[in-house]
Amino acid sequence: MTLQLSGYAPSRVDARRAAELRPLVEHFNIEYCAVLDSGHIEEWPRFFAEDCIYRITARENTELDMPVGLVYAEGRPMLHDRAVAISRTQMFAPRTMTHLLSAPRIVGEEGQEIWAQCNYVLLQTLVEGPTTLHLAGTYHDRFVRDGDELLLRERQVIHESSVIANDLVYPV
């Protein structure tokens, strides 16, 4: 199974199994966002498998089957480099980020992998400014089990607007 990034496809998981998997994915997403919202950016790569893919792409590009995005990273080492660069060379005004998430939708399961979707809203508050809507969209995830934990093998962050802030450097 591959991630479907646009349109609708029915879940391939029955309601009972989805209800069993949802708390695992929800717990993962809560911890993932807590790390980012607390500013501990260098811990962010630990949520990914070694052979991961992380991409941020506009919905418009996705629907046109043009997956070129704002951010593309392949493998945990690339994520680590990005996290270190952001945390140690912040050339932008201090800010806090706050993620708001919907309940995850479990769309598939095969072997040790789980496919899920989750809507997000990312709010940004500059130290000397109001809170603003920074980005909104959907996570399209492929998780792999690592013992009792989940890791992201793939996170495709699809954002709704093709017009975004020019300071999108922080992971979503």
RALIN-V407737 format. One record per residue. N is the residue number from 1. RES is the residue in one letter. PHI is phi in whole degrees, 0 to 359 (* if undefined). D_LAST is the distance of its C-alpha to the last C-alpha in whole Angstrom. Layout:
# RALIN-V407737
n=<N,N>
res=<RES,RES>
phi=<PHI,PHI>
d_last=<D_LAST,D_LAST>
This chain:
# RALIN-V407737
n=<1,2,3,4,5,6,7,8,9,10,11,12,13,14,15,16,17,18,19,20,21,22,23,24,25,26,27,28,29,30,31,32,33,34,35,36,37,38,39,40,41,42,43,44,45,46,47,48,49,50,51,52,53,54,55,56,57,58,59,60,61,62,63,64,65,66,67,68,69,70,71,72,73,74,75,76,77,78,79,80,81,82,83,84,85,86,87,88,89,90,91,92,93,94,95,96,97,98,99,100,101,102,103,104,105,106,107,108,109,110,111,112,113,114,115,116,117,118,119,120,121,122,123,124,125,126,127,128,129,130,131,132,133,134,135,136,137,138,139,140,141,142,143,144,145,146,147,148,149,150,151,152,153,154,155,156,157,158,159,160,161,162,163,164,165,166,167,168,169,170,171,172>
res=<M,T,L,Q,L,S,G,Y,A,P,S,R,V,D,A,R,R,A,A,E,L,R,P,L,V,E,H,F,N,I,E,Y,C,A,V,L,D,S,G,H,I,E,E,W,P,R,F,F,A,E,D,C,I,Y,R,I,T,A,R,E,N,T,E,L,D,M,P,V,G,L,V,Y,A,E,G,R,P,M,L,H,D,R,A,V,A,I,S,R,T,Q,M,F,A,P,R,T,M,T,H,L,L,S,A,P,R,I,V,G,E,E,G,Q,E,I,W,A,Q,C,N,Y,V,L,L,Q,T,L,V,E,G,P,T,T,L,H,L,A,G,T,Y,H,D,R,F,V,R,D,G,D,E,L,L,L,R,E,R,Q,V,I,H,E,S,S,V,I,A,N,D,L,V,Y,P,V>
phi=<*,242,291,261,263,218,74,243,224,297,297,261,240,290,302,295,292,300,295,286,277,306,298,295,292,297,300,303,297,296,293,303,290,298,297,293,293,274,85,273,301,289,274,306,299,294,276,244,289,304,260,273,230,227,217,243,221,288,304,303,296,297,293,270,57,241,286,300,227,287,226,217,223,237,96,301,301,294,296,299,302,296,298,296,299,292,288,255,228,299,252,230,300,301,205,241,241,225,268,240,237,277,294,288,255,275,250,189,209,208,59,267,250,231,253,213,230,207,281,224,231,245,260,232,234,282,305,246,205,281,284,230,285,268,195,215,170,223,275,244,242,235,262,234,281,230,67,271,255,251,230,278,273,206,230,255,264,257,259,286,268,274,254,230,297,281,251,283,239,281,301,255>
d_last=<24,21,18,19,16,19,21,23,24,26,24,27,27,29,28,30,28,25,25,26,23,20,21,19,16,16,17,14,11,13,13,10,8,12,11,8,10,13,12,13,11,14,14,10,12,15,13,13,17,19,19,15,14,10,10,8,11,13,15,18,18,17,20,22,21,20,17,17,13,12,10,12,13,16,17,16,18,15,12,15,16,13,12,16,16,13,15,18,18,16,18,17,18,17,14,13,9,10,8,11,11,14,17,16,18,20,21,23,24,26,27,25,22,20,18,16,14,12,12,9,9,7,11,11,15,17,20,22,21,20,17,15,13,10,9,10,10,10,9,12,13,16,17,20,22,22,25,24,21,18,16,13,16,13,10,10,7,10,10,13,14,16,16,13,13,14,12,9,9,6,4,0>
